[in-house]
Amino acid sequence: MALDAVTLSQLIDTVQRFVQKRLVPLEAQVAREDRIPTEIIDEMKEMGMFGMTIPEAYGGLGLNTVEECLVVMQLGETSPVFRSVIGTNNGIGSQGLVMDGTEAQKQHYLPKMASGEIVGAFALTEPEAGSDAGSLTTSAVQTEQGFILKGTKRIITNAPSAQLFTVFARTDSNLKGARGVSAFLVDADTPGIDLGPPVKKMGQQGAHVCDVIFTDCRVPESAILGGIEMLNKGFLTAMKTLDRGRLHISALSVGCADRLIRDSLNYAMERKQFGQAIAEFQLIQAMLADSKTESYAARCMVLDAAKRRDEGERVTTLASCCKLFSTEMVGRVADRAVQIHGGAGYMEEYGIERFYRDVRLFRIYEGTSQIQQTLIARNMIKDAS
Ligand SMILES: Cc1cc2nc3c(=O)[nH]c(=O)nc-3n(C[C@H](O)[C@H](O)[C@H](O)COP(=O)(O)OP(=O)(O)OC[C@H]3O[C@@H](n4cnc5c(N)ncnc54)[C@H](O)[C@@H]3O)c2cc1C
């Protein structure tokens, strides 16, 4: 159910104030120390930010897709690392459970995820299965007591702080590709789980990823997400989760673009060369105008697709269109922001180069741009046949 207009506007104002007053001043420190201060995480918990998309019945804010996108656009106005810390609980770490979990599973996990007491992570990617996630080889062998998980998951966001993994594993080796894969809810303290060493990344310092290794990790049958009737159907859960997740990343890209455009405009109006503000030069104006136009186009796309999803439409193709356009768009906007700032854009002090590195990730995870293109075209051909 949608929030009333006043409550939604109050929520957006609160997030905007939090971003501007608390998060923006900490951007450089978080990048330097590779750590978000505990008090910031506690404030996010108090604001309900870990459970924005979790239904109210389970202690969350129950935002619909449009509302989520509007809030995430505000969060995009600061380093995306702050969004990353709440990202899995609102997206890939919780939505499978929200959409396909049994009532008992929802009661057990969702209230703790909504409060931020536990962090959820989504473990799909493997060393040899990235874009081709359907070829995953992590196995879940059925025994009389449940299942035994074996395999390695790679680059798993928030794995070092997670208490719950949604693990995708092959339960039927006779079925090829995405069929024969099930999703399991696995507590991080289950014996047989090891975390790989810390991984150094290109950007988003303060958000952590690592491998998750399963060695004879025993889980009961009740750990199958959605119960035994979801055996071998875990990939459907993963794909539905990604539809919403891709709109979330698209909204985040719009927010980051707006921040970069504002910083670029301010800089261009202040910086003088040849006796005048560089904003007076038409070649600078062209970059500003292109960035503004593309960011506006992405905003319209994201809100349209989000509205359609809230109305019950299947938005797989549109979510891919949004992710493809918005994430590529913010890459171009970040590149122009560096250019408009000149040498300052390349210097750590101004934070523009940090954003440039941070937003680069959006074109890679939750399906690369090439995978979005492939998906969009495949669905177009399917619909036309
Ligand atoms: C910081 C970070 C966090 C992540 N967090 C998570 C997480 O929480 N959970 C999780 O499960 N995964 C996570 N991932 C993994 C991410 O989803 C994968 O990196 C991504 O899906 C791409 O897979 P890959 O890295 O194996 O690249 P590959 O699949 O090897 O792709 C390499 C290149 O080949 C291209 N390519 C591949 N197939 C095709 C094709 N059919 N047509 C055209 N081009 C193709 C790709 O577009 C890319 O350009 C994360 C990754 C990063 C970097």
The ligand as an SDF file (V2000), in Angstrom:
LIG
                    3D

 53 58  0  0  0  0  0  0  0  0999 V2000
   31.6360   -4.7990   -5.7730 C   0  0  0  0  0  0  0  0  0  0  0  0
   30.8620   -5.9890   -6.2740 C   0  0  0  0  0  0  0  0  0  0  0  0
   29.8300   -6.4820   -5.4850 C   0  0  0  0  0  0  0  0  0  0  0  0
   29.1340   -7.6320   -5.8890 C   0  0  0  0  0  0  0  0  0  0  0  0
   28.1650   -8.1440   -5.0600 N   0  0  0  0  0  0  0  0  0  0  0  0
   27.5750   -9.3290   -5.3900 C   0  0  0  0  0  0  0  0  0  0  0  0
   26.6550   -9.9440   -4.4780 C   0  0  0  0  0  0  0  0  0  0  0  0
   26.3150   -9.4080   -3.4120 O   0  0  0  0  0  0  0  0  0  0  0  0
   26.1580  -11.1570   -4.8060 N   0  0  0  0  0  0  0  0  0  0  0  0
   26.4700  -11.8030   -5.9690 C   0  0  0  0  0  0  0  0  0  0  0  0
   25.9800  -12.8960   -6.1870 O   0  0  0  0  0  0  0  0  0  0  0  0
   27.3490  -11.2330   -6.8680 N   0  0  0  0  0  0  0  0  0  0  0  0
   27.8980  -10.0140   -6.5860 C   0  0  0  0  0  0  0  0  0  0  0  0
   28.7940   -9.4370   -7.4580 N   0  0  0  0  0  0  0  0  0  0  0  0
   29.1480  -10.1430   -8.6850 C   0  0  0  0  0  0  0  0  0  0  0  0
   28.5670   -9.4990   -9.9390 C   0  0  0  0  0  0  0  0  0  0  0  0
   27.1820   -9.7120   -9.9990 O   0  0  0  0  0  0  0  0  0  0  0  0
   29.3430  -10.0630  -11.1370 C   0  0  0  0  0  0  0  0  0  0  0  0
   30.6470   -9.5100  -11.0910 O   0  0  0  0  0  0  0  0  0  0  0  0
   28.6820   -9.7390  -12.4600 C   0  0  0  0  0  0  0  0  0  0  0  0
   27.4630  -10.4350  -12.6110 O   0  0  0  0  0  0  0  0  0  0  0  0
   29.5850  -10.0920  -13.6720 C   0  0  0  0  0  0  0  0  0  0  0  0
   30.0970  -11.3640  -13.5520 O   0  0  0  0  0  0  0  0  0  0  0  0
   31.6770  -11.6030  -13.7310 P   0  0  0  0  0  0  0  0  0  0  0  0
   32.3680  -10.6530  -12.8290 O   0  0  0  0  0  0  0  0  0  0  0  0
   31.9500  -13.0440  -13.5560 O   0  0  0  0  0  0  0  0  0  0  0  0
   31.9920  -11.1660  -15.2140 O   0  0  0  0  0  0  0  0  0  0  0  0
   31.8310  -12.0770  -16.5300 P   0  0  0  0  0  0  0  0  0  0  0  0
   30.5030  -12.7170  -16.5280 O   0  0  0  0  0  0  0  0  0  0  0  0
   33.0300  -12.9370  -16.6720 O   0  0  0  0  0  0  0  0  0  0  0  0
   31.8450  -10.9520  -17.6500 O   0  0  0  0  0  0  0  0  0  0  0  0
   33.0330  -10.3970  -18.1890 C   0  0  0  0  0  0  0  0  0  0  0  0
   32.6380   -9.5510  -19.4100 C   0  0  0  0  0  0  0  0  0  0  0  0
   32.0070  -10.3840  -20.3940 O   0  0  0  0  0  0  0  0  0  0  0  0
   30.7310   -9.8560  -20.7230 C   0  0  0  0  0  0  0  0  0  0  0  0
   29.8120  -10.9400  -21.0560 N   0  0  0  0  0  0  0  0  0  0  0  0
   29.5460  -12.0540  -20.3360 C   0  0  0  0  0  0  0  0  0  0  0  0
   28.6000  -12.7790  -20.9260 N   0  0  0  0  0  0  0  0  0  0  0  0
   28.2340  -12.1070  -22.0500 C   0  0  0  0  0  0  0  0  0  0  0  0
   27.2920  -12.3190  -23.0940 C   0  0  0  0  0  0  0  0  0  0  0  0
   26.4780  -13.3960  -23.0980 N   0  0  0  0  0  0  0  0  0  0  0  0
   27.2010  -11.4080  -24.0890 N   0  0  0  0  0  0  0  0  0  0  0  0
   28.0050  -10.3220  -24.0910 C   0  0  0  0  0  0  0  0  0  0  0  0
   28.9090  -10.0480  -23.1410 N   0  0  0  0  0  0  0  0  0  0  0  0
   29.0210  -10.9330  -22.1290 C   0  0  0  0  0  0  0  0  0  0  0  0
   30.2980   -9.0790  -19.4870 C   0  0  0  0  0  0  0  0  0  0  0  0
   29.3130   -8.0990  -19.7960 O   0  0  0  0  0  0  0  0  0  0  0  0
   31.6160   -8.4640  -19.0530 C   0  0  0  0  0  0  0  0  0  0  0  0
   31.8510   -7.3260  -19.8270 O   0  0  0  0  0  0  0  0  0  0  0  0
   29.4550   -8.2600   -7.1040 C   0  0  0  0  0  0  0  0  0  0  0  0
   30.4570   -7.7150   -7.9320 C   0  0  0  0  0  0  0  0  0  0  0  0
   31.1530   -6.5990   -7.5260 C   0  0  0  0  0  0  0  0  0  0  0  0
   32.2480   -6.0690   -8.4220 C   0  0  0  0  0  0  0  0  0  0  0  0
  1  2  1  0
  2  3  1  0
  2 52  2  0
  3  4  2  0
  4  5  1  0
  4 50  1  0
  5  6  2  0
  6  7  1  0
  6 13  1  0
  7  8  2  0
  7  9  1  0
  9 10  1  0
 10 11  2  0
 10 12  1  0
 12 13  2  0
 13 14  1  0
 14 15  1  0
 14 50  1  0
 15 16  1  0
 16 17  1  0
 16 18  1  0
 18 19  1  0
 18 20  1  0
 20 21  1  0
 20 22  1  0
 22 23  1  0
 23 24  1  0
 24 25  2  0
 24 26  1  0
 24 27  1  0
 27 28  1  0
 28 29  2  0
 28 30  1  0
 28 31  1  0
 31 32  1  0
 32 33  1  0
 33 34  1  0
 33 48  1  0
 34 35  1  0
 35 36  1  0
 35 46  1  0
 36 37  1  0
 36 45  1  0
 37 38  2  0
 38 39  1  0
 39 40  1  0
 39 45  2  0
 40 41  1  0
 40 42  2  0
 42 43  1  0
 43 44  2  0
 44 45  1  0
 46 47  1  0
 46 48  1  0
 48 49  1  0
 50 51  2  0
 51 52  1  0
 52 53  1  0
M  END
$$$$
